[in-house]
Every structure is written in C-alpha cells, then in structure tokens.
Amino acid sequence: MQIQPQEIDYTTRIGQTEDGYPVHEIGLKGGLHIVCSKRGPKIDYLGVGPHRAVARYLAKKRQPGLKLTSLAKSEWVDPATFQDMVPKWESITDAFRSARR
C-alpha cells in the first residue's frame, strides 16, 4: 500500500518486537490506524484497524511478546466491545501483509 505523506495524521514509536525491532503506530487522516515494524527495508504490518485499540489488539494477538511502551490509557477500549470486528480487521491486516514489498 502506498501512503502519501499528506495522508498521515501522526506517526509515533510505541514499543519494540520481541527481537528488538522498533514498533510504530501510524494514524491516517481518514481514521485508519496501522501498527508496524520495520526490519531493514521490509515493513511488517502487525495490526490495522479503525481505532488505535483495535490495531494494537491485533498486533499483540499476532505477536504476544510485543512490548508496547507507549501507553494510551485514555484510548483504552474493552476488547469485548469490538470482538465482532476482529475477523474483518484481521483479514485487512493480512491483505496489508500480503501486499508489502
């Protein structure tokens, strides 16, 4: 997926993978949130969702050893409230992963 700089609302480092690679969260102006890690030239999409909590939840589900150091307590959402959306957003995350270069 090609994301243009003008489409990005924010980008921030939120932690690291088990093996030490930095993990970033990218928020797009349209409301999509992406949690990813860059391993050399390759981007590893860990979670994609309509809310930060959904993207982070999917990232932690994909990589349980993920160490998130940036807490967003005010953004916390009970996972039970979005469980019905998880299969859809897992599928979208998988599409991001398969489209990466």
C-alpha positions as CSV (number, residue, x, y, z in Angstrom):
1,M,0.0,0.0,0.0
2,Q,1.3,3.4,-0.9
3,I,0.7,6.0,1.8
4,Q,1.3,9.6,0.8
5,P,2.9,12.0,3.4
6,Q,-0.1,14.3,3.2
7,E,-2.4,11.4,4.3
8,I,-0.6,10.8,7.6
9,D,-2.0,12.5,10.7
10,Y,0.7,11.2,13.1
11,T,3.4,8.6,13.5
12,T,4.9,7.6,16.8
13,R,7.1,4.8,18.2
14,I,5.1,2.7,20.6
15,G,7.4,-0.1,21.5
16,Q,9.5,-3.0,20.2
17,T,9.2,-6.5,19.0
18,E,10.5,-9.5,21.0
19,D,13.6,-9.5,18.9
20,G,14.3,-5.7,19.4
21,Y,12.9,-4.1,16.2
22,P,11.1,-0.8,16.8
23,V,7.3,-0.8,16.5
24,H,5.5,2.3,15.2
25,E,1.9,3.4,15.0
26,I,0.7,5.4,12.0
27,G,-2.6,7.3,12.1
28,L,-4.1,8.3,8.8
29,K,-6.3,11.4,8.4
30,G,-9.1,9.1,7.2
31,G,-9.1,7.3,10.6
32,L,-7.2,4.2,9.8
33,H,-4.5,3.1,12.3
34,I,-1.5,0.9,11.5
35,V,0.9,-0.8,13.8
36,C,4.0,-1.9,12.1
37,S,7.7,-2.8,12.5
38,K,10.5,-2.1,10.0
39,R,13.0,-4.9,9.6
40,G,15.6,-3.5,7.2
41,P,13.9,-2.5,4.0
42,K,10.8,-4.7,4.8
43,I,7.7,-3.4,6.7
44,D,5.9,-5.9,8.9
45,Y,2.3,-4.9,9.4
46,L,1.2,-6.2,12.8
47,G,-2.3,-4.7,13.1
48,V,-4.6,-2.4,11.1
49,G,-7.9,-1.0,12.5
50,P,-10.4,1.8,12.7
51,H,-9.2,2.7,16.2
52,R,-5.8,2.6,17.9
53,A,-7.1,0.0,20.4
54,V,-8.1,-2.4,17.6
55,A,-4.8,-2.0,15.7
56,R,-2.8,-2.6,18.9
57,Y,-5.0,-5.5,20.0
58,L,-4.4,-7.2,16.6
59,A,-0.6,-6.5,16.9
60,K,-0.5,-8.1,20.3
61,K,-2.6,-11.0,19.1
62,R,-0.2,-11.6,16.2
63,Q,2.9,-11.2,18.4
64,P,2.1,-11.9,22.0
65,G,5.7,-10.9,23.1
66,L,5.3,-7.4,21.7
67,K,6.5,-4.8,24.2
68,L,4.4,-1.7,24.0
69,T,6.0,1.2,25.9
70,S,3.6,3.9,24.8
71,L,0.5,3.7,26.9
72,A,-2.7,5.4,25.8
73,K,-4.9,4.9,28.9
74,S,-7.4,7.4,27.7
75,E,-7.7,5.5,24.4
76,W,-8.4,2.1,26.1
77,V,-11.4,0.2,24.9
78,D,-12.6,-3.0,26.3
79,P,-11.8,-5.7,23.7
80,A,-15.3,-7.2,24.2
81,T,-16.8,-4.2,22.5
82,F,-15.0,-4.8,19.2
83,Q,-14.7,-8.6,19.1
84,D,-17.3,-8.8,16.3
85,M,-15.0,-6.6,14.1
86,V,-11.8,-8.6,14.8
87,P,-12.2,-11.2,11.9
88,K,-12.7,-8.3,9.4
89,W,-9.7,-6.3,10.5
90,E,-7.5,-9.5,10.8
91,S,-8.4,-10.1,7.1
92,I,-7.5,-6.5,6.2
93,T,-4.2,-6.8,8.2
94,D,-3.4,-10.0,6.2
95,A,-4.1,-8.1,3.0
96,F,-1.6,-5.4,4.0
97,R,0.9,-8.1,4.9
98,S,0.5,-9.9,1.5
99,A,0.8,-6.6,-0.4
100,R,4.0,-5.5,1.2
101,R,7.1,-5.3,-0.9
